[in-house]
Amino acid sequence: MKKVRVRYAPSPTGLLHIGNARSALFNYLFARHHGGDFIIRIEDTDVARNVEGGEESQLTNLKWLGLDWNESPDKGGNYGPYRQLERLELYTKYANELLEKGLAYKEYREDSDKFAIRFKVPENVTYQFDDMVRGTLKFESKEIEDWIIMKDNGIPTYNFAVVVDDHLMEISHVLRGEEHITNTPKQIMVYNAFGWETPVFGHMTIIVNENKKKLSKRDKNVIQFISEYANLGYLPEAMFNFISLLGFSPKGEEEILTQEEIIALFDDKRLSKAPAMFDKEKLAYVNSRYIKKLEVSKLAELARPYLEKENIVIESQEWLETLVGLLQDRLTYIAEIVSLYKAFFHENFVINEEEKQFLVENNSKELLVSMLNAFEAIEFDAPTIEQTIKQVGKDTGIKGKLLFMPARIATTGEMHGPSLPVSLALLGKERIISRIKETIKQL
């Protein structure tokens, strides 16, 4: 196989969408697996739709995701320029060549000397290619009308520019979304007209939501832009891992894989022919696995801005690390630290009927009076709290669930939760004493 050279060619028309991120990622994996080049090219000829900062946004979000590239507008390279608007002379040159060969013709605008150039579609030709994902695909030329390759403003159309660029940049494989399948015969015509070698095409299936409907930017049930995941505190390594599984199944059972492992396992023969489902629960699971692996100090550093934004007072670095260590196993994304904090430190202390019933049925009032007296007399740190609860258990002859669950209900209002001594130390002595007194009063 000749050297693999693949490209991701976004339009600078907005944010990096999950579908485009997958196209970029799969091209990146394919290039790195085969020791080839991954190129970023900006298709900016749709001037009306280009947005300021669109190109920068694409590159920034791809970098956040963990991708790097060999050639691009920001890196340069031997095949530039890498923006289509900087390549207009090339498209004009090749369009004129087709005019000279009689393979294209001018179409003048009425009452004007301005003209577009149309490609003359050959008659009775079958265009056939072996798609990396879908196998052999065929199109008949009679189904395609003569199509514009250059508009009358001197800007090329997508299907013409992309062929000129891919040929001149020596692109070996074109891996893209299935919406491009019908573009492929037009592109093959252009390759044939110039006698150029056609790259290998591969068309990935669509991404669907949980209702099996194509993921649409109007679908408000799924977060669709990479920047939004970054802002919510999803980890880039987790997003890289999750997106790599949208239409690709690596060999083996394990799905939590490092970037190096995914590159090593990437195999275009294992690209799915069925639509890839965007499973929000799976993403939450994958991201939570990566959060659990973080050092507490690193997680604290990542969580701090979310808490500060909500004006939550961080008492000390030690306090912050205790908090995130306590909630680490519950986080599915880092911004969630705020809602977990608020649920944990809520001022409206309420014991629900089920919890109250448990305390009544197990005659927990005397136990709680003993605990209140013991707590009032101690330094309020987690090891001392733990020791004190155990001592109260010994003194009252109560142990296990009947000791710890009343203590948790009377202090947090819940039957279950993270480490009780650490929770109580974080909530603070004053709040805990007040809550136990309130619980005793209710009993």
Buried (B, 14 or more C-beta within 10 A) or exposed (E): EEEBBBBBBBBBBBBBBBBBBBBBBBBBBBBBBBEBBBBBBBBBBEEEEBEEEBBEBBBBBBEBBBBEBBBBBEBEBEBBBBBBEEBBEBBBEBBEEBBEEEBBBEEEEEEEEBBBBBBBBBEEBEBEBEBBBBEEBEBEBEEBEEBBBBBBEEBBBBBBBBBBBBBEBBBBBBBBBBEBBEBBBBBBBBBBBBEBEBBBBBBBBBBBBEEEEEBEEEBEEBBBBBBEBBEBBBBBBBBBBBBBBBBBEBEEEEBBBEBEBBBBBBBBEEBBEEBBBBBBEBBBBBBBBBBEBBEBEEBBBBBBEBBEEEEBEEEEEEBBBBBBBBBBEBBBBBBBBBEBBEEBEEEEBEBEEEBBEBBEEBEBBEBBBBBBEBBEEEEBBBEBBBEBBBBBBEEBEBEEEBBBBBBBBBBBBBBEBBBBBBBBBBBEBEBBBEBBBBBBEEB
